[in-house]
Amino acid sequence: MTEENLMEETTEETESDTPESGVILNFKQVQSIDIPQAFNRINTENGWTINILGSGRVIVNFITSMRKLETPLMAGDIIERDDDNIVIIRNQPVEAYKTQRGTTSLARTREELLSAESQIGRQAVPD
């Protein structure tokens, strides 16, 4: 009976701590993590835990192929290193992160697009 009670308590605790979503990365493949918002770092026995204090985009740069992962994070989210894994834990519903998506440097305003179209049209017309 004691084992059953222990199992029930453990299940209840993990359900309340269940994140909404996350990403698991291999630590050996990560070159750097760029966190442009406020955070605090806590050393743990097997690595560290970073608690995100504000909303923003975190960029993880990988060692190979100049690849990177950009992901929005919000206050309360966690980046955790545990031995050879880095776990990015999102604690908000997925819809909350959709509003945090930023524009890329490739995005243009309406005026820039219209200007580019008119320049292409002028070049195509022979004199």
C-alpha angles and dihedrals in degrees: 000000000000091000091053091051091048091051092050092050092049092050092050092051095050093047091057090049095048111129121223093234142332151174129239118207133184107248092213091062096051118096099178145342118220112205110180096181132068117285142156127223127215122191115228134189093263101028133311144299124223117200113203112224100184141026122270147108119290117205121204113196118203127213096232131060094359088269122160140185119219117192133166115237131186136204109293096032119123138216110198133184114205112174106297097354133082112200122196107201120197112198099183128081114271092249091063091061094051089068090052095061111121129209118260124237086252093063116107132200121244091257092052091051093049091047092051091049093051091049091051090048091052092050092051094053111086117225 
